[in-house]
Amino acid sequence: MALKTVTCLAAACDACGQVLENPDGGEAHFDTEQQAREVAATYEWELLEDGRLICTEGHLELLEEHGRIQPGPGAMTFTFTFDTDPEAGL
């Protein structure tokens, strides 16, 4: 059996990292970013003006209440301190 590496995209929530799943289970994979966004929208995920995708787990209510979404454990975050922030010494 031959094996082949295939690169694809998955739609992931920018707030919690949840990946969009197929109706029968398993991660949904896409060929293009546009395709991933369109399918996520059909599952009532929200595409924010800044390009972030938000799943249906109540994150939009937090956004409306607090004006921002706290990143979840699946999201990438950066923390700067006085020692690591290159602009802090200016």
Beta strands, then each sheet from edge to edge (+ up, - down):
strand 1: 46-47
strand 2: 53-54
sheet 1: 1+ 2-
end
